Amino acid sequence: MTAKKLRLNEAFDKMLKVLDIEAKEVCDRSGVSQSRVSSFRNGTKANMGTNFLDALLDAAESINPRARQVFAAYIGGKSKPVEEMSLAEKGALMVALSKSLQSSISTQSSISTDSKSNKTT
């Protein structure tokens, strides 16, 4: 499930598309002009500074709380957002989650049983 690492502007653009966030709304909320955001998204002026990017991500996150998480996934190239996974990848994720939950429940049950037996001694 490893995804390609993207440049900042590519990751931001893709995040907006995947989460169905309107760039105009991000501009309105961040106070950054539409032309500046457009230049950033298309790579014309890809290096705009951290304050600029942080303002855009704050605005996007206020629209969709997953914005930074999805953006980070694209930057790190470690995983894909669920919206981009194939059915097989979603199935594999569900199996992994199920196994993880079963393991957690089993561990909690064991801890609970141990603490009950300690109370009776």
URQUIQUI-V699445 format. One record per residue. N is the residue number from 1. RES is the residue in one letter. PSI is psi in whole degrees, 0 to 359 (none if undefined). Layout:
N/RES/PSI
N/RES/PSI
This chain:
1/M/18
2/T/130
3/A/161
4/K/137
5/K/137
6/L/158
7/R/162
8/L/313
9/N/322
10/E/318
11/A/319
12/F/314
13/D/314
14/K/320
15/M/316
16/L/316
17/K/313
18/V/321
19/L/3
20/D/49
21/I/130
22/E/128
23/A/324
24/K/320
25/E/322
26/V/317
27/C/313
28/D/316
29/R/330
30/S/338
31/G/10
32/V/138
33/S/151
34/Q/322
35/S/322
36/R/317
37/V/320
38/S/317
39/S/322
40/F/311
41/R/320
42/N/1
43/G/2
44/T/317
45/K/74
46/A/335
47/N/95
48/M/358
49/G/155
50/T/324
51/N/320
52/F/308
53/L/319
54/D/320
55/A/319
56/L/318
57/L/323
58/D/315
59/A/316
60/A/320
61/E/330
62/S/339
63/I/316
64/N/115
65/P/344
66/R/359
67/A/308
68/R/321
69/Q/314
70/V/316
71/F/313
72/A/322
73/A/319
74/Y/321
75/I/315
76/G/337
77/G/21
78/K/329
79/S/175
80/K/149
81/P/151
82/V/324
83/E/336
84/E/355
85/M/146
86/S/169
87/L/319
88/A/319
89/E/320
90/K/321
91/G/315
92/A/321
93/L/317
94/M/319
95/V/315
96/A/318
97/L/318
98/S/314
99/K/320
100/S/318
101/L/316
102/Q/318
103/S/317
104/S/317
105/I/317
106/S/316
107/T/316
108/Q/321
109/S/318
110/S/317
111/I/316
112/S/316
113/T/318
114/D/318
115/S/327
116/K/319
117/S/330
118/N/330
119/K/329
120/T/350
121/T/none
